[in-house]
Structure formats: structure tokens, C-alpha cells
Amino acid sequence: MHAALICRDKTDALSLRMDTRQAHLDYVARTGVVEFAGPFLNDKGQMCGSLIILRVDSLDIARAWAAEDPYAKAGLFESVEIHEWKKVIG
């Protein structure tokens, strides 16, 4: 199954995002469950959140993955939504 993580950064958290970005990217590579991902951008073109699509066996696994993400552990996110997602196009 696929799980979509919709993560919104806290206000003025770009420096925290940049400070933890490499750890986040290393986690993505190490875990091997991210099918695709990328940042949301604000009106200034700055990163302000993330869309992450995971390929996992359950939403519980997706929740556990999200909790262990270095971004989450650093307190970057104001909110995180996790939904089952069905790929239809692409």
C-alpha cells in the first residue's frame, strides 16, 4: 500500500530544516520505503513542508516511519497528516 505524509513546517523553521536536512535524506535512503518525495514551497520559493509517499504494509508502519524521521525528531513540523493513498496516474 501507499501512504501519503503531508507535513507542514512550523513558522520560520527554514534554518531548522536546513540543519537537519542531511540526516533526513540519509534516513530516507537507509529505510528504502520512500517512493517519492519533495518539499512544499512558500510564495518566496522557500521550503515550508514536505509531501512524502511511502510504500509500506500498513498505516501503523507509516506512522512509525514518520515518528523516526529526523525532521520530526527535531520538531520541524507544525502538523503531519498520514493517509492511505491510491496511485492512479503516473
One Martini backbone bead per residue (centre of mass of N, CA, C, O) as a GRO file, in nm:
protein
   90
    1MET     BB    1   0.102   0.032   0.009
    2HIS     BB    2   0.013   0.371   0.037
    3ALA     BB    3   0.156   0.670   0.192
    4ALA     BB    4   0.065   0.998   0.289
    5LEU     BB    5   0.270   1.277   0.370
    6ILE     BB    6   0.167   1.583   0.534
    7CYS     BB    7   0.396   1.846   0.589
    8ARG     BB    8   0.421   2.121   0.823
    9ASP     BB    9   0.591   2.379   0.902
   10LYS     BB   10   0.703   2.586   1.103
   11THR     BB   11   0.747   2.893   1.163
   12ASP     BB   12   1.056   2.984   1.082
   13ALA     BB   13   1.215   2.674   0.998
   14LEU     BB   14   1.446   2.666   0.784
   15SER     BB   15   1.703   2.623   0.955
   16LEU     BB   16   1.615   2.351   1.071
   17ARG     BB   17   1.586   2.206   0.805
   18MET     BB   18   1.882   2.247   0.711
   19ASP     BB   19   2.020   2.112   0.965
   20THR     BB   20   1.842   1.820   0.902
   21ARG     BB   21   1.852   1.724   0.602
   22GLN     BB   22   2.071   1.501   0.588
   23ALA     BB   23   1.939   1.311   0.793
   24HIS     BB   24   1.682   1.274   0.631
   25LEU     BB   25   1.812   1.163   0.368
   26ASP     BB   26   1.946   0.921   0.506
   27TYR     BB   27   1.684   0.792   0.605
   28VAL     BB   28   1.554   0.750   0.335
   29ALA     BB   29   1.779   0.565   0.220
   30ARG     BB   30   1.788   0.348   0.452
   31THR     BB   31   1.476   0.252   0.446
   32GLY     BB   32   1.336   0.221   0.141
   33VAL     BB   33   1.007   0.354   0.134
   34VAL     BB   34   1.046   0.583  -0.064
   35GLU     BB   35   0.904   0.673  -0.364
   36PHE     BB   36   0.834   0.986  -0.307
   37ALA     BB   37   0.958   1.339  -0.282
   38GLY     BB   38   0.896   1.677  -0.139
   39PRO     BB   39   0.876   2.011  -0.121
   40PHE     BB   40   0.727   2.273  -0.010
   41LEU     BB   41   0.640   2.607  -0.123
   42ASN     BB   42   0.653   2.925  -0.093
   43ASP     BB   43   0.625   3.253  -0.220
   44LYS     BB   44   0.966   3.250  -0.202
   45GLY     BB   45   1.073   2.940  -0.254
   46GLN     BB   46   1.055   2.805   0.023
   47MET     BB   47   1.075   2.570   0.242
   48CYS     BB   48   0.752   2.436   0.426
   49GLY     BB   49   0.749   2.122   0.354
   50SER     BB   50   0.601   1.784   0.295
   51LEU     BB   51   0.594   1.520   0.047
   52ILE     BB   52   0.528   1.171   0.124
   53ILE     BB   53   0.575   0.852  -0.034
   54LEU     BB   54   0.488   0.538   0.082
   55ARG     BB   55   0.592   0.188   0.091
   56VAL     BB   56   0.368  -0.012   0.278
   57ASP     BB   57   0.175  -0.233   0.492
   58SER     BB   58   0.096   0.021   0.686
   59LEU     BB   59   0.001   0.286   0.881
   60ASP     BB   60   0.178   0.213   1.123
   61ILE     BB   61   0.444   0.222   0.967
   62ALA     BB   62   0.417   0.514   0.877
   63ARG     BB   63   0.408   0.636   1.161
   64ALA     BB   64   0.684   0.528   1.250
   65TRP     BB   65   0.848   0.663   1.031
   66ALA     BB   66   0.767   0.956   1.101
   67ALA     BB   67   0.875   0.953   1.401
   68GLU     BB   68   1.189   0.890   1.295
   69ASP     BB   69   1.222   1.140   1.160
   70PRO     BB   70   1.442   1.394   1.193
   71TYR     BB   71   1.240   1.620   1.158
   72ALA     BB   72   1.051   1.532   1.387
   73LYS     BB   73   1.266   1.515   1.617
   74ALA     BB   74   1.332   1.836   1.578
   75GLY     BB   75   1.044   1.995   1.541
   76LEU     BB   76   0.949   2.105   1.249
   77PHE     BB   77   0.649   2.030   1.276
   78GLU     BB   78   0.315   2.133   1.298
   79SER     BB   79   0.215   1.906   1.085
   80VAL     BB   80   0.072   1.563   1.038
   81GLU     BB   81  -0.037   1.371   0.768
   82ILE     BB   82  -0.193   1.038   0.732
   83HIS     BB   83  -0.257   0.855   0.426
   84GLU     BB   84  -0.412   0.669   0.227
   85TRP     BB   85  -0.293   0.584  -0.110
   86LYS     BB   86  -0.385   0.600  -0.462
   87LYS     BB   87  -0.254   0.502  -0.751
   88VAL     BB   88  -0.341   0.612  -1.097
   89ILE     BB   89  -0.117   0.815  -1.203
   90GLY     BB   90   0.226   0.749  -1.325
   0.00000   0.00000   0.00000
